[in-house]
Amino acid sequence: MNLTQKAKEILADFLKGIESPASIDATCGNGFDTLFLAQNSGKAGKVFAFDIQKAAVENTRELLQENSLLDRVEIFNAPHEFLKEKIPQEYFGKINAAMFNLGWLPKSDKKIITKPESTIAAIKAVEEIANKRKNLISVLAYPAHGGGRREFEAVKEYLLKFSPKIFADESNAASPALFIFEIR
Ligand SMILES: C[S@@+](CC[C@H](N)C(=O)[O-])C[C@H]1O[C@@H](n2cnc3c(N)ncnc32)[C@H](O)[C@@H]1O
């Protein structure tokens, strides 16, 4: 099962039912998830994208520009745990979707990875500004890499309170896991 694809299928279906959704890509990397959110947001939709790496932000901006969708996206070279400081307050209480694709940026420095404390802080920030009537969040975690197991365990424990749907290869403890949940 391709879990990146699975997250997109589920979120695309959810976003279809929302007029002008507001979304967050908490780890924009090469921009593929930001592009996906922008493509599924309509003209009046909004996507806020975050990454701590300058190269990631540049790649994302380029990809969105190539697809003529930059006008509905704001990209921040900032850590996602500070997302409330970057997203305009008029969007507080209006966030419908958020994607967290954890780990490192493919084909780059594998030492720059998401960390359990900041990932959970960012999830908490999303909880504070989510649209409590209509939201869906995806978190894709990778227990197989150095640091990944600790993050996976911490995130899983934190997310249990949302009774998430979990997609993973049950027969393989190192398999990536996709958590899908609603904030109430
Ligand atoms: C697996 S990649 C994301 C892939 C991306 N969603 C895509 O579609 O290409 C994880 C990203 O998280 C970023 N990252 C790590 N810590 C972060 C933090 N505290 N805040 C925001 N981004 C972070 C890394 O720089 C990396 O680009």
The ligand as a Tripos MOL2 file, in Angstrom:
@<TRIPOS>MOLECULE
LIG
   27    29     1     0     0
SMALL
NO_CHARGES

@<TRIPOS>ATOM
      1 C1          9.2260   13.7140    4.2610 C.3       1 LIG1
      2 S1          9.6880   15.3810    3.9980 S.3       1 LIG1
      3 C2          8.1950   16.0750    3.3940 C.3       1 LIG1
      4 C3          7.7800   15.6950    1.9900 C.3       1 LIG1
      5 C4          6.8190   16.6650    1.3770 C.3       1 LIG1
      6 N1          5.5600   16.7140    2.0630 N.3       1 LIG1
      7 C5          6.6380   16.4680   -0.1110 C.2       1 LIG1
      8 O1          5.4890   16.3410   -0.5970 O.co2     1 LIG1
      9 O2          7.6470   16.4740   -0.8190 O.co2     1 LIG1
     10 C6          9.8050   16.0570    5.6260 C.3       1 LIG1
     11 C7         10.1300   17.5340    5.6700 C.3       1 LIG1
     12 O3          9.9440   18.0110    6.9990 O.3       1 LIG1
     13 C8         10.8000   19.1200    7.1630 C.3       1 LIG1
     14 N2         10.8880   19.4800    8.5920 N.ar      1 LIG1
     15 C9         11.6460   18.9160    9.5790 C.ar      1 LIG1
     16 N3         11.4120   19.5210   10.7520 N.ar      1 LIG1
     17 C10        10.4890   20.4960   10.5240 C.ar      1 LIG1
     18 C11         9.8390   21.4670   11.3420 C.ar      1 LIG1
     19 N4         10.0760   21.5580   12.6600 N.pl3     1 LIG1
     20 N5          8.9740   22.3180   10.7590 N.ar      1 LIG1
     21 C12         8.7010   22.2500    9.4320 C.ar      1 LIG1
     22 N6          9.2780   21.3520    8.6010 N.ar      1 LIG1
     23 C13        10.1560   20.4760    9.1440 C.ar      1 LIG1
     24 C14        12.0930   18.6610    6.5250 C.3       1 LIG1
     25 O4         12.9130   19.7530    6.2140 O.3       1 LIG1
     26 C15        11.5620   17.8970    5.2870 C.3       1 LIG1
     27 O5         11.5660   18.7110    4.1470 O.3       1 LIG1
@<TRIPOS>BOND
     1     1     2 1
     2     2     3 1
     3     2    10 1
     4     3     4 1
     5     4     5 1
     6     5     6 1
     7     5     7 1
     8     7     8 2
     9     7     9 1
    10    10    11 1
    11    11    12 1
    12    11    26 1
    13    12    13 1
    14    13    14 1
    15    13    24 1
    16    14    15 ar
    17    14    23 ar
    18    15    16 ar
    19    16    17 ar
    20    17    18 ar
    21    17    23 ar
    22    18    19 1
    23    18    20 ar
    24    20    21 ar
    25    21    22 ar
    26    22    23 ar
    27    24    25 1
    28    24    26 1
    29    26    27 1
@<TRIPOS>SUBSTRUCTURE
     1 LIG1         1 GROUP 0 **** ****
